[in-house]
Amino acid sequence: MGRVSRFSDNVSTATRTMETEVDVPNANMTLVPGMYAEANLTLEHREKALAIPLMALSTQGDKSSVFVVNGDNKVEERQVKLGIQTANRAEVIAGLRDGDLVVVGNRSQVQQGLRVTPKQIEMAKASEQ
């Protein structure tokens, strides 16, 4: 078990990483100078969160929206409120329900009222986030 002792304030937006130093007990001298480690930290985890691919999302300022397919197979734009995000997905805490069909792909080819034939795809497993 280690303890974060120092970290950089510079976070790379491309890789979502930052340099961090962790002090780790090393009584048996297994760790030697120059070694490094890579760690993935789960800062928060929510069971059964409703999440969408980031490529389905449009954000302008502090407003976010998605295109959904309604019961008449027409596209409608819906405002959503977001929660936590990963590199590929965003949690939706308001504006969508489980089972809503969300349009994923090139938003420039989609507009309000467009009639579509939905094709459902499965989101990648959580391990592929």
MMTF fields as JSON, N, C-alpha, C and O atoms, coordinates in Angstrom:
{
  "mmtfVersion": "1.0.0",
  "mmtfProducer": "UNKNOWN",
  "numBonds": 515,
  "numAtoms": 516,
  "numGroups": 129,
  "numChains": 1,
  "numModels": 1,
  "chainsPerModel": [1],
  "groupsPerChain": [129],
  "chainIdList": ["A"],
  "bondAtomList": [4, 2, 8, 6, 12, 10, 16, 14, 20, 18, 24, 22, 28, 26, 32, 30, 36, 34, 40, 38, 44, 42, 48, 46, 52, 50, 56, 54, 60, 58, 64, 62, 68, 66, 72, 70, 76, 74, 80, 78, 84, 82, 88, 86, 92, 90, 96, 94, 100, 98, 104, 102, 108, 106, 112, 110, 116, 114, 120, 118, 124, 122, 128, 126, 132, 130, 136, 134, 140, 138, 144, 142, 148, 146, 152, 150, 156, 154, 160, 158, 164, 162, 168, 166, 172, 170, 176, 174, 180, 178, 184, 182, 188, 186, 192, 190, 196, 194, 200, 198, 204, 202, 208, 206, 212, 210, 216, 214, 220, 218, 224, 222, 228, 226, 232, 230, 236, 234, 240, 238, 244, 242, 248, 246, 252, 250, 256, 254, 260, 258, 264, 262, 268, 266, 272, 270, 276, 274, 280, 278, 284, 282, 288, 286, 292, 290, 296, 294, 300, 298, 304, 302, 308, 306, 312, 310, 316, 314, 320, 318, 324, 322, 328, 326, 332, 330, 336, 334, 340, 338, 344, 342, 348, 346, 352, 350, 356, 354, 360, 358, 364, 362, 368, 366, 372, 370, 376, 374, 380, 378, 384, 382, 388, 386, 392, 390, 396, 394, 400, 398, 404, 402, 408, 406, 412, 410, 416, 414, 420, 418, 424, 422, 428, 426, 432, 430, 436, 434, 440, 438, 444, 442, 448, 446, 452, 450, 456, 454, 460, 458, 464, 462, 468, 466, 472, 470, 476, 474, 480, 478, 484, 482, 488, 486, 492, 490, 496, 494, 500, 498, 504, 502, 508, 506, 512, 510],
  "bondOrderList": [1, 1, 1, 1, 1, 1, 1, 1, 1, 1, 1, 1, 1, 1, 1, 1, 1, 1, 1, 1, 1, 1, 1, 1, 1, 1, 1, 1, 1, 1, 1, 1, 1, 1, 1, 1, 1, 1, 1, 1, 1, 1, 1, 1, 1, 1, 1, 1, 1, 1, 1, 1, 1, 1, 1, 1, 1, 1, 1, 1, 1, 1, 1, 1, 1, 1, 1, 1, 1, 1, 1, 1, 1, 1, 1, 1, 1, 1, 1, 1, 1, 1, 1, 1, 1, 1, 1, 1, 1, 1, 1, 1, 1, 1, 1, 1, 1, 1, 1, 1, 1, 1, 1, 1, 1, 1, 1, 1, 1, 1, 1, 1, 1, 1, 1, 1, 1, 1, 1, 1, 1, 1, 1, 1, 1, 1, 1, 1],
  "groupList": [{"groupName": "MET", "atomNameList": ["N", "CA", "C", "O"], "elementList": ["N", "C", "C", "O"], "formalChargeList": [0, 0, 0, 0], "bondAtomList": [1, 0, 2, 1, 3, 2], "bondOrderList": [1, 1, 2], "singleLetterCode": "M", "chemCompType": "L-PEPTIDE LINKING"}, {"groupName": "GLY", "atomNameList": ["N", "CA", "C", "O"], "elementList": ["N", "C", "C", "O"], "formalChargeList": [0, 0, 0, 0], "bondAtomList": [1, 0, 2, 1, 3, 2], "bondOrderList": [1, 1, 2], "singleLetterCode": "G", "chemCompType": "PEPTIDE LINKING"}, {"groupName": "ARG", "atomNameList": ["N", "CA", "C", "O"], "elementList": ["N", "C", "C", "O"], "formalChargeList": [0, 0, 0, 0], "bondAtomList": [1, 0, 2, 1, 3, 2], "bondOrderList": [1, 1, 2], "singleLetterCode": "R", "chemCompType": "L-PEPTIDE LINKING"}, {"groupName": "VAL", "atomNameList": ["N", "CA", "C", "O"], "elementList": ["N", "C", "C", "O"], "formalChargeList": [0, 0, 0, 0], "bondAtomList": [1, 0, 2, 1, 3, 2], "bondOrderList": [1, 1, 2], "singleLetterCode": "V", "chemCompType": "L-PEPTIDE LINKING"}, {"groupName": "SER", "atomNameList": ["N", "CA", "C", "O"], "elementList": ["N", "C", "C", "O"], "formalChargeList": [0, 0, 0, 0], "bondAtomList": [1, 0, 2, 1, 3, 2], "bondOrderList": [1, 1, 2], "singleLetterCode": "S", "chemCompType": "L-PEPTIDE LINKING"}, {"groupName": "PHE", "atomNameList": ["N", "CA", "C", "O"], "elementList": ["N", "C", "C", "O"], "formalChargeList": [0, 0, 0, 0], "bondAtomList": [1, 0, 2, 1, 3, 2], "bondOrderList": [1, 1, 2], "singleLetterCode": "F", "chemCompType": "L-PEPTIDE LINKING"}, {"groupName": "ASP", "atomNameList": ["N", "CA", "C", "O"], "elementList": ["N", "C", "C", "O"], "formalChargeList": [0, 0, 0, 0], "bondAtomList": [1, 0, 2, 1, 3, 2], "bondOrderList": [1, 1, 2], "singleLetterCode": "D", "chemCompType": "L-PEPTIDE LINKING"}, {"groupName": "ASN", "atomNameList": ["N", "CA", "C", "O"], "elementList": ["N", "C", "C", "O"], "formalChargeList": [0, 0, 0, 0], "bondAtomList": [1, 0, 2, 1, 3, 2], "bondOrderList": [1, 1, 2], "singleLetterCode": "N", "chemCompType": "L-PEPTIDE LINKING"}, {"groupName": "THR", "atomNameList": ["N", "CA", "C", "O"], "elementList": ["N", "C", "C", "O"], "formalChargeList": [0, 0, 0, 0], "bondAtomList": [1, 0, 2, 1, 3, 2], "bondOrderList": [1, 1, 2], "singleLetterCode": "T", "chemCompType": "L-PEPTIDE LINKING"}, {"groupName": "ALA", "atomNameList": ["N", "CA", "C", "O"], "elementList": ["N", "C", "C", "O"], "formalChargeList": [0, 0, 0, 0], "bondAtomList": [1, 0, 2, 1, 3, 2], "bondOrderList": [1, 1, 2], "singleLetterCode": "A", "chemCompType": "L-PEPTIDE LINKING"}, {"groupName": "GLU", "atomNameList": ["N", "CA", "C", "O"], "elementList": ["N", "C", "C", "O"], "formalChargeList": [0, 0, 0, 0], "bondAtomList": [1, 0, 2, 1, 3, 2], "bondOrderList": [1, 1, 2], "singleLetterCode": "E", "chemCompType": "L-PEPTIDE LINKING"}, {"groupName": "PRO", "atomNameList": ["N", "CA", "C", "O"], "elementList": ["N", "C", "C", "O"], "formalChargeList": [0, 0, 0, 0], "bondAtomList": [1, 0, 2, 1, 3, 2], "bondOrderList": [1, 1, 2], "singleLetterCode": "P", "chemCompType": "L-PEPTIDE LINKING"}, {"groupName": "LEU", "atomNameList": ["N", "CA", "C", "O"], "elementList": ["N", "C", "C", "O"], "formalChargeList": [0, 0, 0, 0], "bondAtomList": [1, 0, 2, 1, 3, 2], "bondOrderList": [1, 1, 2], "singleLetterCode": "L", "chemCompType": "L-PEPTIDE LINKING"}, {"groupName": "TYR", "atomNameList": ["N", "CA", "C", "O"], "elementList": ["N", "C", "C", "O"], "formalChargeList": [0, 0, 0, 0], "bondAtomList": [1, 0, 2, 1, 3, 2], "bondOrderList": [1, 1, 2], "singleLetterCode": "Y", "chemCompType": "L-PEPTIDE LINKING"}, {"groupName": "HIS", "atomNameList": ["N", "CA", "C", "O"], "elementList": ["N", "C", "C", "O"], "formalChargeList": [0, 0, 0, 0], "bondAtomList": [1, 0, 2, 1, 3, 2], "bondOrderList": [1, 1, 2], "singleLetterCode": "H", "chemCompType": "L-PEPTIDE LINKING"}, {"groupName": "LYS", "atomNameList": ["N", "CA", "C", "O"], "elementList": ["N", "C", "C", "O"], "formalChargeList": [0, 0, 0, 0], "bondAtomList": [1, 0, 2, 1, 3, 2], "bondOrderList": [1, 1, 2], "singleLetterCode": "K", "chemCompType": "L-PEPTIDE LINKING"}, {"groupName": "ILE", "atomNameList": ["N", "CA", "C", "O"], "elementList": ["N", "C", "C", "O"], "formalChargeList": [0, 0, 0, 0], "bondAtomList": [1, 0, 2, 1, 3, 2], "bondOrderList": [1, 1, 2], "singleLetterCode": "I", "chemCompType": "L-PEPTIDE LINKING"}, {"groupName": "GLN", "atomNameList": ["N", "CA", "C", "O"], "elementList": ["N", "C", "C", "O"], "formalChargeList": [0, 0, 0, 0], "bondAtomList": [1, 0, 2, 1, 3, 2], "bondOrderList": [1, 1, 2], "singleLetterCode": "Q", "chemCompType": "L-PEPTIDE LINKING"}],
  "groupTypeList": [0, 1, 2, 3, 4, 2, 5, 4, 6, 7, 3, 4, 8, 9, 8, 2, 8, 0, 10, 8, 10, 3, 6, 3, 11, 7, 9, 7, 0, 8, 12, 3, 11, 1, 0, 13, 9, 10, 9, 7, 12, 8, 12, 10, 14, 2, 10, 15, 9, 12, 9, 16, 11, 12, 0, 9, 12, 4, 8, 17, 1, 6, 15, 4, 4, 3, 5, 3, 3, 7, 1, 6, 7, 15, 3, 10, 10, 2, 17, 3, 15, 12, 1, 16, 17, 8, 9, 7, 2, 9, 10, 3, 16, 9, 1, 12, 2, 6, 1, 6, 12, 3, 3, 3, 1, 7, 2, 4, 17, 3, 17, 17, 1, 12, 2, 3, 8, 11, 15, 17, 16, 10, 0, 9, 15, 9, 4, 10, 17],
  "groupIdList": [1, 2, 3, 4, 5, 6, 7, 8, 9, 10, 11, 12, 13, 14, 15, 16, 17, 18, 19, 20, 21, 22, 23, 24, 25, 26, 27, 28, 29, 30, 31, 32, 33, 34, 35, 36, 37, 38, 39, 40, 41, 42, 43, 44, 45, 46, 47, 48, 49, 50, 51, 52, 53, 54, 55, 56, 57, 58, 59, 60, 61, 62, 63, 64, 65, 66, 67, 68, 69, 70, 71, 72, 73, 74, 75, 76, 77, 78, 79, 80, 81, 82, 83, 84, 85, 86, 87, 88, 89, 90, 91, 92, 93, 94, 95, 96, 97, 98, 99, 100, 101, 102, 103, 104, 105, 106, 107, 108, 109, 110, 111, 112, 113, 114, 115, 116, 117, 118, 119, 120, 121, 122, 123, 124, 125, 126, 127, 128, 129],
  "secStructList": [7, 7, 3, 3, 3, 3, 3, 7, 1, 7, 7, 5, 6, 6, 6, 6, 5, 7, 7, 3, 3, 3, 3, 7, 7, 7, 6, 6, 7, 7, 1, 7, 6, 6, 7, 7, 7, 7, 7, 7, 7, 7, 7, 7, 7, 7, 6, 6, 7, 7, 3, 3, 3, 4, 4, 4, 3, 3, 3, 3, 6, 6, 3, 3, 3, 3, 3, 3, 3, 7, 6, 6, 1, 5, 3, 3, 3, 3, 3, 3, 3, 3, 3, 3, 3, 7, 1, 1, 3, 3, 3, 3, 3, 3, 1, 7, 7, 6, 6, 7, 3, 3, 7, 7, 1, 7, 4, 4, 4, 7, 7, 6, 6, 7, 5, 7, 7, 7, 7, 7, 7, 7, 7, 7, 7, 4, 4, 4, 7],
  "xCoordList": [0.858, 0.0, 0.899, 1.819, 0.634, 1.429, 0.609, -0.608, 1.315, 0.662, 1.177, 2.386, 0.246, 0.647, 1.384, 0.865, 2.609, 3.4, 3.549, 3.596, 3.624, 3.766, 3.068, 3.012, 2.535, 1.934, 1.997, 2.09, 1.944, 1.996, 0.589, -0.388, 0.492, -0.806, -1.153, -2.269, -0.217, -0.443, -1.039, -0.39, -2.283, -2.95, -3.002, -3.465, -2.531, -2.593, -4.028, -4.57, -4.646, -6.029, -6.098, -7.12, -5.056, -5.061, -5.056, -5.763, -4.253, -4.125, -4.782, -4.864, -5.25, -5.877, -4.925, -5.336, -3.652, -2.646, -1.921, -1.943, -1.275, -0.399, 0.678, 0.475, 1.824, 2.902, 2.612, 2.236, 2.796, 2.506, 3.583, 4.004, 4.021, 4.977, 4.266, 3.524, 4.516, 3.895, 4.989, 5.897, 4.907, 5.842, 5.298, 4.168, 6.137, 5.733, 6.731, 7.939, 6.245, 7.176, 7.992, 7.443, 9.308, 10.195, 11.234, 12.432, 10.767, 11.662, 12.6, 13.761, 12.131, 12.981, 13.74, 14.36, 13.702, 14.444, 14.103, 14.967, 12.853, 12.402, 12.368, 12.681, 11.989, 11.935, 13.286, 13.892, 13.758, 15.06, 14.876, 13.913, 15.787, 15.68, 15.587, 16.273, 14.756, 14.585, 13.408, 12.996, 12.862, 11.681, 10.485, 10.451, 9.523, 8.287, 7.12, 7.295, 5.944, 4.745, 3.651, 3.667, 2.727, 1.547, 0.351, 0.244, -0.546, -1.706, -2.968, -2.952, -4.04, -5.354, -6.16, -6.338, -6.643, -7.375, -8.852, -9.223, -9.684, -11.115, -11.48, -11.479, -11.792, -12.116, -13.556, -13.894, -14.399, -15.803, -16.391, -16.046, -17.271, -17.921, -19.394, -19.748, -20.229, -21.674, -22.262, -22.08, -22.957, -23.636, -24.84, -25.555, -25.06, -26.24, -26.425, -27.552, -25.324, -25.403, -25.825, -25.434, -26.616, -27.013, -25.915, -25.688, -25.233, -24.098, -24.27, -24.852, -23.751, -23.801, -22.392, -21.54, -22.144, -20.842, -20.683, -21.651, -19.486, -19.241, -19.56, -19.937, -19.41, -19.683, -21.171, -21.53, -22.039, -23.469, -23.836, -24.968, -22.89, -23.136, -22.741, -21.722, -23.564, -23.219, -23.201, -24.159, -22.115, -21.993, -21.666, -20.719, -22.466, -22.213, -22.317, -23.394, -21.168, -21.13, -21.415, -20.748, -22.4, -22.755, -23.98, -24.531, -24.414, -25.58, -25.145, -24.293, -25.746, -25.456, -26.749, -27.803, -26.66, -27.846, -27.453, -26.294, -28.458, -28.306, -29.498, -30.541, -29.336, -30.461, -30.998, -30.23, -32.306, -32.954, -33.989, -34.454, -34.341, -35.373, -36.646, -36.673, -37.715, -38.975, -39.785, -39.316, -40.979, -41.832, -42.268, -42.64, -42.231, -42.588, -41.368, -41.443, -40.256, -38.979, -38.507, -37.894, -38.802, -38.296, -37.268, -37.368, -36.282, -35.207, -35.678, -36.29, -35.378, -35.625, -34.402, -33.75, -34.106, -32.971, -33.458, -34.508, -32.686, -33.085, -31.935, -30.804, -32.234, -31.245, -30.995, -31.93, -29.74, -29.379, -28.483, -27.777, -28.535, -27.642, -26.662, -27.056, -25.36, -24.321, -23.765, -23.77, -23.29, -22.593, -21.117, -20.495, -20.565, -19.143, -18.875, -19.764, -17.637, -17.249, -15.981, -15.112, -15.896, -14.647, -14.092, -14.6, -13.066, -12.491, -13.447, -13.34, -14.395, -15.271, -16.758, -17.55, -17.149, -18.57, -18.892, -18.028, -20.175, -20.662, -21.898, -22.774, -21.962, -23.146, -24.22, -23.938, -25.453, -26.582, -27.446, -27.975, -27.587, -28.366, -29.753, -30.592, -30.008, -31.346, -31.493, -30.533, -32.7, -33.0, -33.152, -33.686, -32.694, -32.851, -33.352, -33.179, -33.976, -34.402, -33.745, -33.381, -33.597, -33.086, -34.003, -35.221, -33.435, -34.221, -34.406, -34.788, -34.146, -34.22, -33.183, -32.069, -33.557, -32.631, -31.877, -32.469, -30.577, -29.716, -28.979, -28.445, -28.949, -28.255, -26.761, -26.339, -25.969, -24.526, -23.931, -24.307, -23.024, -22.373, -22.268, -22.277, -22.17, -21.965, -23.217, -24.195, -23.193, -24.372, -24.693, -25.818, -23.745, -24.006, -24.992, -25.577, -25.18, -26.101, -27.478, -28.342, -27.676, -28.931, -29.575, -28.892, -30.888, -31.606, -32.938, -33.465, -33.461, -34.745, -35.816, -35.916, -36.617, -37.732, -37.391, -38.293, -36.112, -35.689, -36.253, -36.116, -36.889, -37.391, -36.232, -35.519, -36.054, -34.939, -35.427, -36.519, -34.605, -34.823, -33.73, -32.584, -34.075, -33.038, -32.381, -33.026, -31.099, -30.32, -29.628, -28.763, -30.007, -29.437, -28.064, -27.825, -27.164, -25.832, -25.62, -26.211, -24.804, -24.489, -23.281, -22.298, -23.355, -22.18, -21.127, -21.449, -19.872, -18.768, -18.841, -19.366, -18.323, -18.32, -17.532, -16.654, -17.852, -17.225, -15.697, -15.004, -15.167, -13.716, -13.06, -11.845, -13.84, -13.282, -13.412, -13.195, -13.762, -13.971, -12.747, -12.726],
  "yCoordList": [-1.172, 0.0, 1.227, 1.33, 2.137, 3.348, 4.577, 4.514, 5.705, 6.972, 8.012, 8.18, 8.711, 9.747, 10.833, 11.389, 11.128, 12.135, 13.42, 14.51, 13.298, 14.461, 14.166, 13.02, 15.224, 15.046, 16.348, 17.433, 16.219, 17.363, 17.918, 17.169, 19.224, 19.833, 19.743, 20.082, 19.292, 19.209, 17.856, 16.821, 17.875, 16.662, 16.689, 17.664, 15.624, 15.521, 15.216, 14.176, 16.117, 15.882, 14.746, 14.063, 14.532, 13.46, 12.08, 11.176, 11.919, 10.603, 10.518, 9.444, 11.667, 11.742, 11.209, 10.468, 11.596, 11.144, 12.331, 13.438, 12.077, 13.061, 12.311, 11.174, 12.958, 12.332, 12.44, 13.496, 11.319, 11.234, 10.396, 9.373, 10.825, 10.037, 9.46, 10.148, 8.172, 7.448, 6.876, 6.2, 7.144, 6.548, 5.183, 5.063, 4.148, 2.775, 2.169, 2.289, 1.515, 0.827, -0.206, -0.934, -0.271, -1.135, -1.771, -1.719, -2.372, -2.924, -3.989, -4.05, -4.831, -5.905, -5.491, -6.336, -4.199, -3.618, -4.267, -4.39, -4.674, -5.234, -4.158, -4.415, -2.964, -1.84, -1.15, -0.919, -0.819, -0.165, 1.154, 1.306, 2.111, 3.389, 3.197, 2.346, 3.974, 3.913, 3.068, 3.144, 2.265, 1.482, 2.42, 3.478, 2.02, 2.789, 1.825, 0.638, 2.348, 1.525, 2.286, 3.514, 1.547, 2.129, 1.653, 0.472, 2.577, 2.218, 2.813, 3.917, 2.081, 2.583, 2.732, 1.774, 3.927, 4.203, 4.383, 5.118, 3.715, 3.924, 4.896, 4.545, 6.127, 7.144, 7.066, 7.433, 6.577, 6.432, 5.359, 5.271, 4.551, 3.494, 3.486, 3.532, 3.43, 3.401, 2.169, 1.961, 1.364, 0.187, 0.618, 1.546, -0.051, 0.141, 1.578, 2.059, 2.257, 3.625, 3.571, 2.665, 4.537, 4.666, 5.461, 6.626, 4.832, 5.478, 5.404, 4.458, 6.426, 6.475, 6.704, 7.251, 6.286, 6.586, 8.096, 8.784, 8.61, 10.041, 10.504, 11.658, 9.603, 10.003, 10.207, 10.657, 9.888, 10.16, 11.522, 11.983, 12.149, 13.343, 14.618, 14.668, 15.638, 16.968, 17.901, 17.949, 18.64, 19.562, 20.945, 21.131, 21.906, 23.303, 24.103, 24.25, 24.619, 25.315, 24.333, 23.305, 24.644, 23.751, 22.899, 22.261, 22.881, 22.099, 20.907, 21.023, 19.762, 18.536, 17.958, 18.071, 17.333, 16.724, 15.486, 15.294, 14.655, 13.473, 13.414, 14.01, 12.691, 12.383, 11.022, 10.078, 10.92, 9.649, 9.362, 10.268, 8.094, 7.681, 7.464, 6.652, 8.195, 8.07, 6.887, 6.161, 6.691, 5.563, 5.57, 4.525, 6.724, 6.829, 6.685, 6.98, 6.24, 6.116, 7.445, 7.498, 8.512, 9.829, 10.275, 9.968, 11.007, 11.493, 12.744, 13.635, 12.788, 14.009, 14.291, 13.375, 15.562, 15.946, 16.109, 16.701, 15.578, 15.635, 16.14, 15.669, 17.099, 17.612, 16.553, 15.895, 16.39, 15.426, 16.095, 17.061, 15.558, 15.999, 14.869, 13.715, 15.215, 14.2, 14.058, 14.995, 12.856, 12.566, 12.359, 13.169, 11.28, 11.01, 10.543, 10.019, 10.74, 10.34, 9.516, 9.705, 8.601, 7.88, 8.419, 9.403, 7.787, 8.226, 8.002, 8.678, 7.048, 6.688, 6.879, 6.886, 7.034, 7.062, 8.168, 8.67, 8.531, 9.513, 8.957, 8.379, 9.133, 8.753, 9.808, 11.006, 9.355, 10.26, 10.134, 9.062, 11.238, 11.197, 11.797, 11.668, 12.456, 12.98, 13.183, 13.54, 12.955, 13.201, 11.951, 12.017, 10.807, 9.525, 8.474, 8.581, 7.459, 6.304, 5.055, 5.021, 4.047, 2.77, 2.276, 2.243, 1.898, 1.421, 2.446, 2.082, 3.733, 4.745, 4.423, 4.001, 4.626, 4.394, 5.68, 6.678, 5.652, 6.82, 6.679, 5.613, 7.746, 7.747, 7.935, 8.878, 7.014, 7.064, 7.245, 6.534, 8.17, 8.346, 9.808, 10.688, 10.056, 11.4, 12.246, 12.074, 13.144, 13.968, 14.958, 15.454, 15.256, 16.229, 15.688, 16.46, 14.38, 13.772, 13.502, 12.908, 13.936, 13.677, 15.008, 15.967, 15.053, 16.27, 15.91, 14.815, 16.835, 16.695, 16.306, 16.932, 15.273, 14.88, 13.888, 13.373, 13.605, 12.658, 11.28, 10.81, 10.621, 9.25, 8.284, 8.402, 7.337, 6.396, 4.97, 4.746, 4.032, 2.626, 2.258, 2.043, 2.183, 1.951, 0.582, -0.41, 0.56, -0.673, -0.656, 0.183, -1.576, -1.587, -2.233, -3.233, -1.63, -2.192, -2.35, -1.621, -3.274, -3.479, -2.638, -2.598, -1.97, -1.232, -2.25, -3.339, -1.878, -2.744, -3.039, -2.242, -4.165, -4.543, -3.527, -2.839, -3.442, -2.461, -2.579, -1.58, -3.772, -3.939, -3.25, -3.056, -2.877, -2.231, -0.712, -0.033, -0.18, 1.263, 1.999, 3.228],
  "zCoordList": [0.0, 0.0, 0.0, 0.81, -0.893, -1.001, -0.669, -0.5, -0.58, -0.282, -1.271, -1.434, -1.934, -2.875, -2.106, -1.138, -2.556, -1.855, -2.663, -2.093, -3.988, -4.859, -6.178, -6.624, -6.797, -8.117, -8.895, -8.322, -10.196, -11.087, -11.268, -11.258, -11.433, -11.715, -13.193, -13.585, -14.016, -15.464, -15.818, -15.666, -16.294, -16.736, -18.252, -18.844, -18.882, -20.338, -20.737, -20.363, -21.495, -21.921, -22.936, -23.02, -23.694, -24.694, -24.044, -24.489, -22.985, -22.361, -20.994, -20.398, -20.499, -19.168, -18.093, -17.201, -18.19, -17.236, -16.626, -17.162, -15.488, -14.872, -14.105, -13.68, -13.931, -13.182, -11.694, -11.186, -11.014, -9.583, -8.919, -9.459, -7.763, -6.982, -5.773, -5.073, -5.549, -4.45, -3.566, -4.051, -2.28, -1.329, -0.919, -0.447, -1.113, -0.834, 0.146, -0.057, 1.213, 2.115, 1.333, 0.506, 1.594, 0.829, 1.746, 1.469, 2.837, 3.853, 3.29, 3.696, 2.368, 1.837, 0.577, -0.068, 0.212, -0.906, -2.261, -3.13, -2.427, -3.708, -4.777, -5.939, -4.383, -5.315, -5.333, -4.287, -6.544, -6.68, -7.427, -8.179, -7.229, -7.932, -9.442, -10.008, -10.079, -11.521, -11.969, -13.126, -11.071, -11.425, -11.528, -10.9, -12.317, -12.393, -12.499, -12.774, -12.28, -12.334, -13.062, -13.142, -13.577, -14.19, -13.383, -13.052, -13.069, -12.259, -12.862, -13.407, -12.759, -13.132, -11.861, -11.11, -11.626, -10.404, -10.706, -11.621, -9.94, -10.04, -8.936, -7.756, -9.331, -8.346, -7.888, -6.763, -8.788, -8.447, -9.348, -10.526, -8.797, -9.565, -9.188, -8.01, -10.186, -9.927, -10.596, -11.795, -9.832, -10.358, -11.175, -10.799, -12.284, -13.127, -13.599, -13.715, -13.87, -14.39, -15.855, -16.591, -16.265, -17.668, -18.362, -18.036, -19.318, -19.98, -21.488, -22.019, -22.169, -23.624, -24.162, -23.462, -25.406, -26.008, -26.188, -26.511, -25.984, -26.161, -27.573, -27.776, -28.565, -29.937, -30.215, -31.303, -29.264, -29.414, -28.831, -28.977, -28.182, -27.385, -28.12, -28.809, -27.959, -28.459, -27.261, -26.489, -27.106, -25.979, -26.509, -27.274, -26.089, -26.431, -25.143, -24.566, -24.706, -23.419, -22.303, -22.189, -21.481, -20.374, -20.687, -19.79, -21.945, -22.354, -23.194, -24.075, -22.903, -23.641, -24.181, -23.555, -25.358, -25.95, -26.74, -27.107, -26.99, -27.831, -28.766, -28.5, -29.861, -30.721, -30.299, -30.112, -30.15, -29.839, -30.917, -31.608, -31.048, -31.998, -31.202, -30.278, -31.562, -30.824, -31.352, -32.228, -30.835, -31.208, -32.66, -33.192, -33.315, -34.733, -35.637, -36.83, -35.083, -35.814, -36.382, -37.448, -35.657, -36.034, -35.002, -33.814, -35.497, -34.628, -33.901, -34.49, -32.613, -31.839, -30.98, -30.479, -30.823, -29.992, -28.564, -28.316, -27.632, -26.232, -25.378, -25.498, -24.52, -23.578, -22.508, -22.053, -22.108, -21.071, -20.036, -20.321, -18.847, -17.769, -17.519, -17.347, -17.5, -17.408, -15.999, -15.202, -15.726, -14.478, -14.778, -15.466, -14.263, -14.46, -15.888, -16.559, -16.344, -17.693, -17.657, -16.805, -18.603, -18.846, -20.154, -20.691, -20.661, -21.933, -23.093, -24.116, -22.953, -24.058, -23.798, -24.74, -22.545, -22.209, -21.219, -20.5, -21.21, -20.25, -19.563, -20.208, -18.264, -17.506, -17.743, -17.725, -17.964, -18.129, -16.881, -16.589, -16.145, -14.905, -15.068, -14.176, -16.206, -16.489, -17.987, -18.669, -18.497, -19.899, -20.741, -21.848, -20.239, -20.935, -19.96, -18.746, -20.534, -19.744, -20.32, -21.495, -19.499, -19.969, -21.084, -20.914, -22.209, -23.341, -24.441, -25.553, -24.164, -25.22, -26.292, -25.982, -27.552, -28.661, -28.952, -29.362, -28.739, -28.928, -30.253, -30.56, -31.033, -32.317, -32.071, -31.401, -32.63, -32.49, -33.88, -34.812, -34.024, -35.315, -35.695, -34.834, -36.972, -37.499, -37.318, -38.046, -36.37, -36.057, -37.174, -37.24, -38.043, -39.103, -40.135, -40.895, -40.168, -41.117, -40.506, -41.151, -39.272, -38.558, -38.204, -37.844, -38.31, -37.932, -37.295, -37.492, -36.541, -35.867, -36.897, -37.952, -36.592, -37.437, -38.53, -39.19, -38.74, -39.771, -39.446, -38.317, -40.426, -40.228, -40.475, -41.471, -39.569, -39.652, -39.412, -38.889, -39.8, -39.455, -38.467, -38.861, -37.188, -36.173, -36.316, -36.657, -36.049, -35.994, -34.641, -34.388, -33.78, -32.435, -32.444, -33.122, -31.67, -31.472, -29.979, -29.183, -29.608, -28.198, -27.836, -28.576, -26.7, -26.223, -25.805, -25.328, -25.991, -25.591, -24.105, -23.327, -23.726, -22.316, -21.488, -22.008, -20.205, -19.314, -19.333, -19.144, -19.555, -19.558, -20.748, -20.748, -21.764, -22.937, -22.878, -23.882, -21.719, -21.57, -21.93, -21.869]
}
